[in-house]
Amino acid sequence: MDESETQNTEEETSNVNERIIAFVKEHKVLYDKTLRAYKNNNNRNKLWVQLASELGMDAKSLTTRWRSLRDRYVKELKIADLNHRSGAEANDADDSWEFMEHMAFLKEHVAKRKTTSNYDGPSSSQQTDFHNLVEEHLDEESEGTPSRTPTSSRKRKADDVDDKMSALLEKYIENASNEKHSVFGKLVACKLSKFPEHIAERVEAEILNVIYNANANYRAETNNE
């Protein structure tokens, strides 16, 4: 492949990436996990299929490309943050990643993982393992398009991930203090994302009811003391 062909290929890849980013930016449901509609996998899958058709790609390759772009953006943010804290000078414009400004809409939505701790809790590696596993599982559940993988294989994989998550959660909660509730909340959200909307809403209501009753009992016990 000569230089002109290589340049054309790079331009085509860049154009496709830019279209993917613009499409995601236009459809907030594809990246904003705080939206109730985000839990609806079918709606998101339809959008990915729509874009894949427009780009002449298969949906699986498209979502893989998007995750790669998002991961690169998160990496670039971390580098920029480290440079800022260390007082290092910003890179020249020519050295900066070309899609940083395009993906700025994601900044407040990408996961922020803590690498240090001020309490006697789990090790950094345990925190990273658990957070990464939760995030990867959430990503697969939320961004995955309809798979051709046999149901039995997908179920075995899901069960294996569940076992790993449960084991890590147990170790994490044994030692964690101020973060364990937020981590548990993430795990609950992950589980709820597997259910159809009407079932997820019913489970949410039951969880809130348990919390309400526990709070009422706690207040009653406190007042009796």
Disulfide bonds with the S-S distance in Angstrom:
none
